[in-house]
Amino acid sequence: MTGGRLVVCPTPIGNLEDVTLRVLSALRDADVIACEDTRRTRVLLERYGVQAVLVSYHDHNEHARAAELVRRMQAGEVVALVSDAGMPLVSDPGYVLVQGCVAGGLEVEVLPGPSAVMAALVASALPADSWRFAGFLPRKQSALEALFGARETLVAFESPKRVASTLETLAGIDPGRPVAVCRELTKVHEEVIRGSAAELAERYADADPRGELVLVVGAAPEAVGADPQVVEAVRTLVEAGARPRTAASVVAGLTGASANELYRATSIQPAEPGPAEDS
């Protein structure tokens, strides 16, 4: 490729030896490297003797800096985009810049490389034929509970300070659900802990994990035998403001149905669409 363009460069998630030869070549050849934290990127560049012009590109200056970089590419420059670790745009800055390039008719080249998401998914030993990446898990309890109703393997980032409460929430929904907590991947203290939601909730209840965490959660089992009318009663309570888990428990107590089945059916299956209204 020639002329102004963007090269998206994934960088190591921990071990600097994981950088690819193509990424190093792209960083050497770029007119400017846009990086989330210039200090972090400079450590990688110095390790491999790469001399480059760096500019900051992060959440707080993304729009203004993206416009500037697009103009530079339109003038013929090559811009390399990196984040602190892993693939840019995946829970990291870069979306605005890529969108600006596409809108401006500029070439976008994406190089393969390290990814905490893929490493954790494979290390979890959970099914990888159908999976969902959720980014950082939501703080709102109802949103978190709904996410745990996914019918495919779930991969998400989580804060060490919140992993205990998150596992407790999952254990309350489905104590036997398989989970893997992947910590400090590719680093010296890498650790992958696998077990049921109940086991890991107990393990981390009094633990103080440190470093970066990726949580991998097995798919929710399919709800069986939930009466559609009973499920609709749960949905009605949820729409009125009740938490899905609380609503399922209340209706289960009144009907004798399984609270877990009602919760899963309500969280996973969309409500039947009503008749179209004339505009």
Secondary structure, 3 states (H helix, E strand, C coil): CCCCEEEECCECCCCHHHCCHHHHHHHHHCCEEEECCHHHHHHHHHHCCCCCCEEECCCCCHHHHHHHHHHHHHCCCEEEEECCCECCCCCCCCHHHHHHHHHCCCEEEECCCCCHHHHHHHHCCCCCCCEEEEEECCCCHHHHHHHCCCCCEEEEEECCCCHHHHHHHHHHHCCCCEEEEEECCCCCCCEEEEEEHHHHHHHHHCCCCCCCEEEEECCCCCCCCCCHHHHHHHHHHHHCCCCHHHHHHHHHHHHCCCHHHHHHHHHHCCCCCCCCCCC
